[in-house]
Amino acid sequence: MVFFDDSGYRRYVANTFTSLHYHVIFSTKNRESRIHQDIEHRVWSYVGGIARENGVKALLVGGIENHEHEIDYKEEYVFG
């Protein structure tokens, strides 16, 4: 970001880059086996879509019958 001070000199504002990784785990209700192999691909795609809609990249999504794991990535530039 660039701006000019009162004397006309060009000034730069410092910025910060933030990179965050999250390990998120979701469980089925009462840890019941609800995510069967015939639907798990649809579930993982759905979870990845939710992350994408919220500005997060789902790097890995997977799990077993009663829970799923996600590795999510979020980056931002903060100008100040």
C-alpha positions as CSV (number, residue, x, y, z in Angstrom):
1,M,0.0,0.0,0.0
2,V,1.4,3.4,-1.0
3,F,0.4,6.9,0.2
4,F,2.0,10.3,0.1
5,D,2.6,12.4,3.2
6,D,2.0,16.2,3.5
7,S,5.4,17.0,1.9
8,G,4.7,14.8,-1.1
9,Y,7.1,12.0,-0.3
10,R,6.0,8.5,-1.2
11,R,5.5,6.4,1.9
12,Y,4.9,2.6,2.2
13,V,2.8,0.9,4.8
14,A,3.9,-2.3,6.2
15,N,1.8,-5.4,5.5
16,T,1.6,-8.8,7.1
17,F,1.0,-12.2,5.4
18,T,-0.8,-14.7,7.5
19,S,-0.9,-18.4,6.7
20,L,-3.0,-20.7,8.9
21,H,-3.5,-24.4,8.9
22,Y,-6.3,-26.1,10.8
23,H,-6.9,-29.8,11.6
24,V,-10.6,-30.1,12.1
25,I,-12.4,-33.3,13.2
26,F,-16.1,-33.9,13.0
27,S,-17.9,-36.8,14.5
28,T,-21.3,-38.4,13.7
29,K,-23.9,-38.2,16.4
30,N,-23.1,-40.6,19.2
31,R,-20.1,-41.8,17.1
32,E,-22.5,-44.1,15.2
33,S,-21.3,-45.6,11.9
34,R,-23.2,-43.4,9.4
35,I,-20.6,-42.6,6.7
36,H,-20.6,-45.7,4.6
37,Q,-18.2,-46.4,1.7
38,D,-20.9,-45.9,-0.9
39,I,-21.5,-42.2,0.2
40,E,-18.2,-41.2,1.7
41,H,-17.0,-39.6,-1.5
42,R,-20.1,-37.4,-1.6
43,V,-19.6,-36.4,2.1
44,W,-16.0,-35.5,1.5
45,S,-16.9,-33.4,-1.5
46,Y,-19.7,-31.7,0.4
47,V,-17.3,-30.8,3.3
48,G,-14.7,-29.4,0.8
49,G,-17.4,-27.3,-0.8
50,I,-18.4,-25.8,2.5
51,A,-14.8,-24.9,3.2
52,R,-14.4,-23.3,-0.3
53,E,-17.6,-21.2,0.2
54,N,-16.0,-19.8,3.3
55,G,-12.7,-18.8,1.7
56,V,-10.8,-21.8,3.0
57,K,-8.9,-24.4,1.0
58,A,-9.5,-28.0,2.1
59,L,-6.2,-29.6,1.5
60,L,-7.2,-33.1,2.8
61,V,-10.6,-34.5,3.7
62,G,-11.2,-38.1,4.7
63,G,-12.2,-40.3,7.6
64,I,-14.0,-43.5,8.6
65,E,-17.5,-44.5,9.3
66,N,-18.0,-42.4,12.5
67,H,-15.8,-39.3,12.0
68,E,-14.0,-37.2,9.4
69,H,-10.7,-35.2,9.4
70,E,-9.9,-32.1,7.4
71,I,-6.7,-30.2,6.9
72,D,-7.7,-26.7,6.0
73,Y,-5.6,-23.7,4.8
74,K,-6.4,-20.1,5.0
75,E,-4.2,-17.2,3.9
76,E,-4.7,-13.5,4.3
77,Y,-2.8,-10.2,3.7
78,V,-3.3,-7.7,6.4
79,F,-2.5,-4.1,5.6
80,G,-2.0,-1.7,8.4
